[in-house]
């Protein structure tokens, strides 16, 4: 069990925050107030669980006293049964307490911006980008999330060199974050006359959508260029300067958007992606500082590692982070990826509990 001294400290912190959030002046700083409320809600759950623990502990002590003093065999048997039930409840309460003490991801409930890019494998990799895009679109539909295309770069053969889109809905980033990394595909391309299996790679980046209050971007740090769209876009393609390129000078990050016919809409979409990339870079920096304090290892949060292999001849999908394999590739590409995402979420929670 967590030391009771620590839990008493958290109760005091909860009481202090309760007074602060009730003060109308605290709402003057939206960012600070949101952080304060998030922490208050975390402590509210911990306080409630701790109260349950104390109640069960008291009942266990009373039951043990009865066992120590009672002479009637039938009553002692009932007391032993009650003791077993209470001990089981206490263990569940302890486990829940440990999970509640895991620092919550402040971005878990944010919308997710997904960037899928073709890597090694040429056109075959580009075609797999399209496969993953469809897979995530189907998954989003099953979750009731909204889907919005931000930008894409087509190859002309049904594939994409790059595609960027947003998934909006409850817990979108919290679930989709586990898809970040390199996805490897093994299959026989339609252009392969010799029947050889080719291996290609696609990278997926999942970014939390950044609100304007998450970080401030100085207008002086931006260079904004407009130009004529190319590729898809309808009748207005190549007739107006609607495409937008935004460069964040301090970091060198460049974001383009030409999906809309309106320059204003393209600029708004590009700024959304830029904000999310800057927030993601800050999150990665903080995670790197934490990771540097312990031995480097491939875990559920390592985005640079090869995370999953899709083997078409064997109809097999393997997630290398948790050694989970499914032989139902068609179903997975149809968006049924909850088995993988939930298993990864549980593995991540266990990893944090052990830490």
Secondary structure, 3 states (H helix, E strand, C coil): CCCHHHHHHHHHHHHHHHHHHCCHHHHHCHHHHHHHHHHHHHHHHHHHHHHHHHHHHHHHHHHHHHHHHCCCHHHHHHHHHHHHHHHHHHHHHHHHHHHHCCCCCCCCCCCEEEEEEECCCCHHHHHHHHHHHHHHHHHHHHHCCEEEEEEEEECCCCCEEEEEEEEECCCHHHHHHHHCEEEEEEECCCCCCCCCCEEEEEEEEEEECCCCCCCCCCHHHEEEEEECCCCCCHHHCCCCCCEEEEEECCCCEEEEECCCCCHHHHHHHHHHHHHHHHHHHHHHHHHHHHHCCCCCCCCCCCCCCEEEEEECCCCEEEECCCCEEECCHHHHHCCCCHHHHHHHHHHHHHHHHHC
